[in-house]
Amino acid sequence: MKKRKLTLAILAMVVATLVSVAIVSCKKEKQERPTNNMEQTVQSADDMDEYLVSFKKKMLSAEKGKETISLIQAEKDLGNLLNFDFGDANYVTNQLQRDTFHIVLNTIRETVDLSQLAKTYKEAYYRILETFQKIDFEEKSVLYVTCSINKDAKDDDTADVQLILVTRGLKPTSLKTNIDSTDNWRVWDLLGKCDGTCVGDDHTTIIEKVYRNNMGILDCNEGRLYYTNEYADVFTSSDYPETDPNVNHYNEGYRLWYDSNDFNGYETYDHCIEYPEMLYYYNNFVSIMNNELPLPDDRVIIDYTCRVDCYVSINHPYMFFCFYTYAKPNCTTTGPDY
């Protein structure tokens, strides 16, 4: 399947924050994605709990100058350990909050002293715990934590550790679990329904909410679910043309919103998606998310956010973008470490 390439910086920025789309906002055309080093260094240990407990003990007892590890390995182990400490994900979810932290990590070129990584871990632990305790969800737990270590090419002595804490919750209201005849929505920009009501949602956010409310949870036999080896990717409607000649094509032959004739966003801005078109897009989205994304066999989708936007090009086509995070699920019988 043809895959649209974006840089990880763009992916992290969009996944980390949910913002409304301005008409003039467009994305750069087909940038190549950097090599995914995390994928190449996946921990081979069968028992992730055992590995992380052992690594944590070793790191916290490390003496300065005795052992270093690569930044690639440090990024993976630090992220996985924080998820092991805090992750408690197997609950129905309809609220998400994302908080981003930056911590300076002292390095030795492309390596880090294990004792220095221990200091960074302790600071990360404290800041995650402090932030989590302030989040005002009636029911809450940590869905996952992403970790990336970004080295400044001009500075051998430091790197930036970026952590994104994703906290989940369940608001005590009825959950919308299907697309029905009352669903008619503007395309984007949180413009609400076609009659001007329900401002704050649009056709993408409704698709997100209904799908999330039907995702279900993984069974950990009453244990705790945490994720490791997270990775972000993106797909767009241009990746999924409609191939069934018997299907009513609602846009230009794509299974999700696509409008190549909308040079300035105005047609997309004004269009009303009625119920049959909404149902068509939602069913296609479910099929893509459940069956058609090229995920590794041991990974599942844990988070996503979608929007209508465009690539900067001659024609400025406006299309459906979905940024998603997938990871390896792990079950443990221990409670969260906080």
C-alpha positions in Angstrom: 0.0 0.0 0.0 1.2 3.5 -0.8 2.3 5.3 2.3 2.5 9.1 2.8 5.7 10.2 4.4 6.0 12.9 7.0 8.9 13.7 9.3 8.7 12.5 12.9 8.9 16.1 14.1 5.5 16.9 12.3 4.0 13.7 13.7 5.1 14.4 17.2 3.8 18.0 17.0 0.3 17.0 15.8 -0.1 13.9 18.0 1.0 15.9 21.0 -1.6 18.7 20.6 -5.2 18.9 19.4 -5.7 22.2 17.6 -8.2 23.6 15.1 -7.3 23.9 11.5 -6.9 27.3 9.8 -7.8 27.5 6.1 -4.3 28.6 5.2 -2.7 25.7 7.1 -1.2 23.1 4.8 1.5 20.5 5.2 4.6 20.0 3.2 4.4 17.6 0.3 5.7 14.0 0.8 8.7 14.5 3.1 10.7 11.3 3.7 10.4 9.8 7.2 13.7 9.2 9.1 14.7 5.6 9.8 12.9 4.2 12.8 15.8 3.3 15.1 13.3 2.2 17.9 11.9 -0.4 15.6 15.3 -1.8 14.8 16.3 -2.2 18.5 13.2 -3.8 19.9 14.0 -5.6 23.1 14.1 -9.4 22.5 13.4 -10.4 26.1 10.2 -12.5 26.3 9.4 -11.1 29.7 9.3 -7.3 29.5 8.5 -7.0 33.2 11.6 -8.9 34.2 13.8 -7.0 31.8 12.6 -3.6 33.0 12.9 -4.4 36.7 16.4 -5.6 36.1 17.3 -2.6 34.0 15.9 -0.2 36.6 17.8 -1.8 39.4 21.0 -1.7 37.4 20.5 2.0 36.3 19.7 3.3 39.8 22.8 1.6 41.3 25.1 2.6 38.5 28.4 4.4 39.5 29.5 7.4 37.5 31.9 6.6 34.7 31.4 2.8 35.0 29.0 2.2 32.1 27.5 4.0 29.1 24.8 3.0 26.7 23.8 4.4 23.3 21.3 7.2 23.1 19.1 4.9 21.0 19.1 2.3 23.7 18.6 4.9 26.4 15.5 6.4 24.6 13.9 2.9 24.3 14.7 1.8 27.8 13.7 5.1 29.5 10.4 5.2 27.6 9.6 1.6 28.3 10.5 1.9 32.0 8.2 5.0 32.5 5.4 3.1 30.8 6.0 0.1 33.1 6.0 2.4 36.1 2.9 4.4 35.2 0.9 2.7 32.4 -2.6 1.5 33.4 -4.4 1.6 30.1 -7.1 -1.1 29.9 -10.1 1.0 30.7 -12.9 2.5 28.5 -11.8 6.0 27.5 -13.5 9.1 26.2 -11.1 11.8 27.6 -7.5 12.3 26.7 -5.0 14.9 28.0 -1.5 15.3 26.6 1.3 17.0 28.6 4.8 17.6 27.2 8.0 17.8 29.3 11.6 18.6 28.3 14.6 17.5 30.3 18.2 18.2 29.6 20.3 15.0 29.5 24.1 15.2 29.8 25.7 13.0 27.2 29.0 11.8 25.9 28.7 12.3 22.1 26.1 9.6 21.1 26.2 7.8 24.5 25.0 8.5 28.0 26.5 7.5 31.3 24.0 5.1 33.1 24.3 7.1 36.3 23.3 10.3 34.4 20.3 8.5 32.8 19.3 7.6 36.4 19.1 11.3 37.3 17.0 12.0 34.2 14.7 9.1 35.1 14.2 10.4 38.6 13.3 13.9 37.3 11.0 12.4 34.7 9.3 10.3 37.3 8.7 13.2 39.6 7.3 15.5 36.8 5.0 12.9 35.5 3.6 12.1 38.9 3.2 15.8 39.8 1.4 16.5 36.5 -0.8 13.4 36.7 -2.0 14.3 40.2 -3.2 17.7 39.0 -5.3 16.4 36.1 -9.0 16.9 36.8 -10.6 13.7 35.4 -13.1 11.9 37.6 -11.6 8.6 36.5 -8.0 8.7 35.2 -4.9 6.6 34.6 -1.9 6.8 32.3 -2.5 5.6 28.8 1.1 5.8 27.8 4.3 7.9 27.8 6.3 8.7 24.7 10.0 9.3 25.0 12.4 10.8 22.4 16.0 11.9 22.9 17.1 14.5 20.4 20.7 15.3 20.1 21.9 18.7 19.1 24.5 18.2 16.4 26.5 21.2 17.6 26.7 20.1 21.2 28.3 16.8 22.2 27.5 17.4 25.9 23.7 17.5 26.0 20.5 16.2 24.5 16.9 17.1 24.9 14.6 14.4 26.4 11.0 15.0 25.3 8.3 13.1 27.2 4.6 13.2 26.3 2.3 12.0 29.1 -1.0 10.9 27.7 -3.6 10.6 30.5 -7.0 8.9 29.9 -10.3 9.3 31.6 -14.0 8.4 31.3 -16.5 11.3 31.6 -19.7 10.1 33.2 -21.9 10.8 30.2 -23.6 8.6 27.6 -21.1 7.3 25.0 -22.0 7.9 21.3 -21.4 4.5 19.7 -22.8 4.8 16.2 -23.4 7.1 13.3 -27.2 7.7 12.9 -29.6 9.8 10.9 -29.0 12.9 13.2 -25.4 13.0 12.1 -24.8 15.8 9.6 -21.6 17.7 10.1 -19.3 20.3 8.6 -16.1 19.0 7.2 -13.6 20.6 9.5 -12.5 23.4 11.8 -14.8 22.3 14.6 -17.7 24.1 12.9 -20.4 21.8 14.2 -23.5 20.5 12.5 -24.9 21.8 9.3 -27.5 23.9 11.1 -24.8 25.7 13.2 -25.4 23.7 16.4 -22.8 21.5 18.2 -19.9 23.9 17.4 -16.7 22.3 18.7 -17.1 19.1 16.7 -16.9 18.4 13.0 -17.0 15.2 10.9 -13.5 14.1 11.8 -14.0 14.5 15.6 -17.3 12.6 15.4 -15.6 9.8 13.5 -12.9 9.8 16.2 -15.3 9.7 19.1 -17.5 7.0 17.8 -14.6 4.8 16.8 -12.9 5.3 20.2 -16.1 4.4 22.1 -16.2 1.1 20.2 -12.5 0.2 20.5 -13.0 -1.9 23.6 -10.1 -2.9 25.9 -7.5 -5.6 25.9 -7.9 -8.4 28.4 -5.1 -8.6 31.0 -6.9 -11.1 33.3 -7.6 -8.2 35.8 -3.9 -7.2 35.6 -2.5 -3.9 34.4 -1.9 -3.1 30.8 1.1 -1.0 29.7 2.6 -0.2 26.3 6.2 -0.4 25.1 8.0 0.6 21.9 5.5 3.3 20.8 5.7 4.6 17.3 3.8 7.3 15.4 2.6 7.2 11.7 0.1 8.8 9.5 -2.3 8.0 6.7 -4.4 10.2 4.5 -7.4 9.7 2.2 -5.1 9.8 -0.8 -3.8 6.4 0.4 -7.2 4.8 0.1 -9.0 5.3 -3.3 -12.4 3.7 -3.7 -12.0 0.6 -5.8 -15.6 -0.7 -5.7 -17.4 0.5 -8.9 -20.8 -0.1 -7.2 -20.2 2.4 -4.4 -21.5 5.9 -4.6 -18.3 8.1 -4.7 -19.0 11.1 -2.4 -15.9 13.1 -3.2 -13.3 12.4 -5.9 -13.2 8.6 -5.6 -11.6 8.3 -2.2 -12.9 6.4 0.8 -12.3 9.4 3.1 -12.7 13.2 2.5 -10.7 14.5 -0.5 -11.2 17.6 -2.5 -8.5 18.5 -5.1 -10.6 21.3 -6.6 -10.7 23.3 -3.4 -7.7 25.6 -3.9 -8.3 27.9 -1.0 -10.3 25.7 1.4 -13.6 27.5 0.8 -15.6 24.6 -0.6 -14.3 22.2 2.1 -15.1 24.9 4.7 -18.7 25.2 3.6 -19.5 21.6 2.7 -22.2 19.8 4.8 -21.7 16.0 5.1 -25.1 14.4 5.4 -25.8 11.1 7.2 -25.2 8.7 4.2 -21.9 10.3 3.5 -21.0 10.3 7.2 -21.8 6.6 7.5 -19.7 5.9 4.4 -16.7 7.6 5.8 -17.1 6.1 9.2 -17.3 2.5 7.9 -14.3 3.1 5.8 -12.4 4.5 8.7 -13.2 1.5 10.9 -12.1 -0.9 8.1 -8.8 1.0 7.6 -8.0 1.2 11.4 -9.0 -2.4 12.1 -7.7 -4.3 9.1 -5.7 -2.3 6.6 -2.9 -0.5 8.4 0.5 -2.3 8.0 1.2 -2.8 11.7 3.7 -5.3 13.1 2.0 -8.4 14.3 2.7 -7.6 18.0 1.5 -4.0 17.9 -1.9 -2.4 18.4 -3.2 1.2 17.8 -3.3 3.0 21.2 -4.0 6.6 20.2 -5.0 8.7 17.2 -6.2 12.1 16.1 -7.6 13.1 12.7 -8.3 16.3 10.9 -8.8 17.7 7.4 -5.8 19.5 6.1 -3.8 19.9 2.9 -0.3 19.5 1.5 1.5 22.5 0.1 1.3 21.9 -3.7 0.0 23.5 -6.8 -3.5 22.3 -6.4 -3.7 22.4 -2.5 -6.0 19.3 -2.2 -7.8 19.1 1.1 -7.9 15.6 2.5 -8.5 13.5 5.6 -5.3 13.0 7.7 -5.1 10.6 10.6 -2.1 10.5 12.9 -1.9 7.4 15.0 0.3 5.8 17.6 0.8 2.1 17.9 2.7 0.0 20.5 3.3 -3.4 21.9 0.8 -4.3 24.7 2.2 -5.9 27.9 0.3 -7.3 30.9 1.6 -7.3 34.4 0.0 -8.4 37.7 1.6 -5.5 39.6 -0.2 -2.3 40.2 1.0 1.1 38.8 4.1 2.4 40.6 2.4 5.6 41.9 
